Amino acid sequence: QVFLNILRNAFEAVEEKGKINISLSLLKEQEGSKIRVFISDNGCGIPEENRETIFEPFYTTKASGIGLGLPIARKIIEQHRGTIRVKENAAQGTSFEILIPTEEER
């Protein structure tokens, strides 16, 4: 559900020839190992002033949206003791970083 919600937003944001990149990595930190999922697109992006608001229930900029996709994604990730952040994309578009502790760290 998490990835469906984020990828659906990315698909809606990119043009016909837009790109969506997904990368996975394992981070080993002092507090334990985490799985890092990084999703970025080259779509229209999210204005800086909206980057915290996008995780609030019922916030949407879409005519047909109800504003629950990202709040649901955040809640699911937090239930797994993880975090999700929207990151500034140097070029254009939006990037999300998801960090989830590995099984032995939960």
N, C-alpha and C positions, 0 to 999 in steps of 0.2 A: 504494500500500500504506500509506503514511504516513497519508493522510487517511482511508482506510477504517478503519484501526485507531482513530484518534482519534474519528471520527464514530460508530463502532459503540459505543464507550464512552459517548459523549454520549447517544445514543439510549437506551441502557440506563439511564442516570441520570435522564432527565427523565420526568415523568409524562405522561399522555395529552395534556394541553394545554401541555406544556413547550415551551421555545423553544431553538433552537440558532442562533447568529449566526456568520457567517463574514465577515471583512473582509480585503481585500488592499490593500496600499499599498507604495509605493516609498520607502525611506529613503535619503537621501543624507547620508553621514557622511564624516568626514575620511579614514577608512581605505577608503572605497569605498561603492558603492551596494549595498543589500540589498533583497530582496523580503521583506515582512513579511506573514505570514498569522496572523490572530488568530481563534481559535475559542473561543466561550464558550457555556455553557449555563446554565440555571437549575435544574439538577437537585440532587441531594443533596450535591454537593461532595466535596472530598477533605480530610480533617483535616490540619492543618498538619504534624503529626508524620509523616505518610505522604508528603508531597510530594516528597521525594528518593527514597524507597524505591520509588515506583511505576515507576521506570525500571530497577529491578534485575530480571534474569531470574527468572521463576517466582514473583515476588511478586504475589499477587492477594487480593482480598477477596471475590471472587465464588465461589459454590459450584460453578459450571460452568466457571470460567476456568482457564487454565494460566499466565497471567502473562507472556506473550511479546509481546503487541500493542504496548505502549509501548516496551519495550526494542528491538524491531525498528524501530519508527518512529524512535527516537533514532539508532540505528546508520545507517539510510539517510540521515537528515538530516546526520549527521556526515560521511558519505562524500562529501557535497556541500559540505563545509566550512561547514555551517550549525549552528544551535543550536535546541534546543527547551527551553522552560521552562514549568512550570506556574505560573500567577500567582494571587495572591489575588484573589478576586472580591468586590467591595465588598458586593454584595447577597447573593446565594446562588448556588451552583453552582460551576463550574470554568471556568477560562480557560487556554488554551495559546497561547503566542507562539512562532512559528517564524520564524527569520531565516535566509535563504539568500542568499549573495553572488550578484550578477548575473553573467551569463556572462563579461563582460569582466573581472570581478574575480577569477575563479577562476584 
